[in-house]
Amino acid sequence: MPVSTSPQGQPVWRLRTRRAEWLRFMAWLVGLCLIVLCWRVISDNTMWVFVEDAGRQGSDLLARMVPPKWGYAERLWQPMWDTLNIATLGTALGIVMAFPVAFLAARNTTPHSLVRSAALGVIVASRSINSLIWAMLLVTILGPGVLAGIIAIALRSIGFVGKLLYEAIEEIHPTPVEAITATGASRLQVMNYGVLPQVLPAFAGISVYRWDINIRESTVLGLVGAGGIGLQLNASINTLAWDQVSVIFIMIFATVLVSEWISARVRHAII
């Protein structure tokens, strides 16, 4: 903390030097200029006529969604079941693939730095592409249906589960590993008795949390033909059947609430 002297010879404590104050001022000025520039770009690319009319259009749309067409719910049980299967099977497949990738990516368990780089590349590639984009690609390759949705969820889950799990592996306590290694145990035995017991609770919590996220993501995969309730949502929107859209929204909301409750209970039981 800089110190200056007053005319009376008393030391005066200052939080920052003059140079630090100027740098802080310039940082705020640059940030403000960026905000103004971004606003100019957004404003130039926005049709404000539609924005001014958004309130009326929104209220008109909500009026068309009420009352919901409850009889349409009978046709949604099978698509919702498909959505749950997409999320569950996709999560399970992603976990199976992410588990070894995480051990190859962790510094303390990888066999070689090149192997670690390759594993990190897989994790980054998975996390860089949204599940909806994966679904678009897979629908083009495999055709529309539930299979494309399952694989899309799995490919997206590899990066999420792999990243959190390899970080948990790197944070394990080294003492049990060193003790088991000192007994002359093989590398596989060290993994089995020194590493796995420390990371399994974190692995279970990560898996359940990812399943909860995938329930939400799988509801929209049908918009690109990857199966589930999103197909009905897309069809209802295209035909302007807003009373059916409201029923779909209610079912999705109820499903997400139930999955949130289940995942919270499971994580509480594990942790």
N, C-alpha and C positions, 0 to 999 in steps of 0.2 A: 504494500500500500504506500503510495508516494507521500512525501512529507514536504511542506513548504514552511516558510517562516513569515510571521506577520510583522508589520512595522515595529511593533513593541518587542520583537524578538521571541515571541511565543511560537512554538511549533503548531502548525495547522495540518491536520490529517485530511487527506483527500482520497476519495474512493478510486479515482483514475488519474493518470497523467493527462496533460493537455493533448498529447498525441493520441492516447486511447479515447479521449472524448471526441476528437475530430473523426477518428475511424468509426466510432459508434454512430456519430451524426451522419457520416457518409453512407453507412450501411442502411440506416433508416431512410435516407433520401433515395438510394437506389431501389429499395423495396417499394417505396411509394411510387416511384416512376414506373416500376414494373406493373404495379396494380393499375395505374392509369392506362398504360399501354394495353394490358390485357382487356380492360374494360372497353377501350376503343375498338379492339379487334372483335370482341363479342357483340358490341353495339352495331358495328358495321355489317355483321353477318346475321343479325336478328331482324325478323319482320315484325316490327312493333305493332302493326295493325292486328296481327293474330294475338299478340300478347294482351293488347287492350280488350280483346273480345274473349279472352280465356275464361274469365269468370262466368259469363253467360253460357258459353259452350260447356263448361264443366258442370254447372247446375243442371243444364238440359240433359247431359249424359247421365248424371245421377238420378234424375227423375225417370229416365227410361229404364234404369236398373231396378227400380222399386215399383211394385213388389217383386221379389225373386220368383222365378218359375220353379217352384219346389218339385213339381213332377219330373223335371229334367234330371233330378238327382239320381233317379233309378238307372240312368244310362252312364253314370259317372263312377260307379263302384269298381267296375273292371278296369277302366283307365287309371283310377287312383291306386288300385292294387298293382298295376303295371309300374306305376311311378315308385311305389314302395320297393318293388322288386329291383328296379333299376338302381335305386339308391343303395339298397342292402347288398346286392350281388356286386355292384360296381365298387362299393367300399371294400368288400371282402377281397375282391381280385386285386384292388390297388394295394391293400395291406400286405398281401402275399408277395407282391413284387417290390414293395417299398422296404420290407424288413431286411432282406440281404443288401439292398442298395445302401441303407443307412449304416450298416456295419462296415461296408466298403468305403463309405465317405468319412467316417469318424477317424480322427488322427490316431487314436489309441488302439484301433482294431483293424485298420486297413493294412493289407499285406505290402503295399507299395504306393509311393506318391503318385505314380501314373494311374494306378487303379483308383486312387482317391479322386484324382482330377476327372476321370471318366464318370465316376459315380456322381460327383457334384454336377457334372454336365447334364446327366440324366435328370437330376432334381431340378436344376434351373430350367431346363427345357420343359419339364412338366408344369412347373409353376408359372412359366411365362405365357402359356396358352390357356385361355379360359375354356371351361368345359363346353360352353355353347359352340365355340370355334372347333373344338375337337369333334363335337357331334356333327357339325356341318361337313367336315372332312370325311368322317366315317360314314355318314349317310350317302355321300357321293361314292365311296368305295364299296360299302357293304349293302347299300340300299336302305330305305326307311324301315324302321322297326325298333324293337326293344333292344336287340343285340348292339346296335350302334350306340344307344344310350348307355348301356352297361359299360362298354369299353371306354366311352368318353369319360364317364365318371371315374373309372379306374385309372385312366391315364392322368387325369387331373389330381387324383388322390395320391399318386406316387410322390409328387413333389412336396405336398403338404406333410404327409406322414413321414416321409424320408427326412426332411429337413428337421422337424421337431425331434424325431427319434435320434438322429445322429448327434444333435446338440445334447440330448440327454445322455447319450453314451459317453460323450467327451467330458461330461460333468460328473461321472461316477467317482466314488471314493476309491483311490488307488490302493489302499491298504489291503482289502480282501484279495485283490488281484495279485499283489506282490506276495501275499502269504501263500496263495495257492500255487503260484509260479515257483516259489522256493521249495515246495515239496517235490518238484520234478514233474509236475503235471504237464500234459501236452497242451498245445494251443487250443484244441477243441475243448478240453476239460476246463481250461481257464475261462473260456467263453461261457461254458455251461454252468460253472459253479461260482465264478467271480463277477461276470458281467451281467448275464441274464437276470439273476435275482434282483439286481439293482435297477434295471431298466424296465422290467415287466410292468410294474404299476404305471409308470409314465406311458408305456406303449399302449396299455389298455385304455387309459384316459384319452390319449390322442386318437385312438381308433374310434371310440364312441363319439368324441367331439367331431371328427370328420364325417361320421355317419349322419350326425345331426345337420351338418352343413350340406351334405349331399341330398338330404330330403328336400331342402329348399331349391337346390340347383336342378334337381331332376324334374321339378314341376314345369320348367320352361324349356326343356330339351325338345318337347313335342312341337314347339314353334318351328323347328327346322326339320321335323320328320323323324325324330329319334324316339318316338313312342311316349306313352304316358298321358297324363291328363292335359298336357300342353297341346296335344292334337285337337282335343275338344275346345280348348280355349281359343286356339287359332281359328277353328271353323266357326265358332260363335261370333268372334270379332269380325270375321270376313262377311258374315251374313247379317251383321248389325243386330244380332239377337242379344241385346244387353241384359235382359232379364235372365238369360242363361249364363251370361258372363258373371253376374252377381252370385249365382249359385256356385259356380266354379271357384270364385274368389273365397267364398265362405268355407267351402270344403278344403281348399288349400290352407287357409288360415287355421282351421280346426286341426288339420293333420300336422302342421308345423307346431302348434301348441302341444299336441300329444307327444310328438317326437322330442320336443324340448324338455318336457316333464320326464320322459323315459331316460333321456341321456343324462339329465341332472341326477336322477335317482341312481343310475348305474355308476356315474363318476363318484358320487358320494359313497356308494358302497365299496368302490375300489380304493379310493383314497382315504 
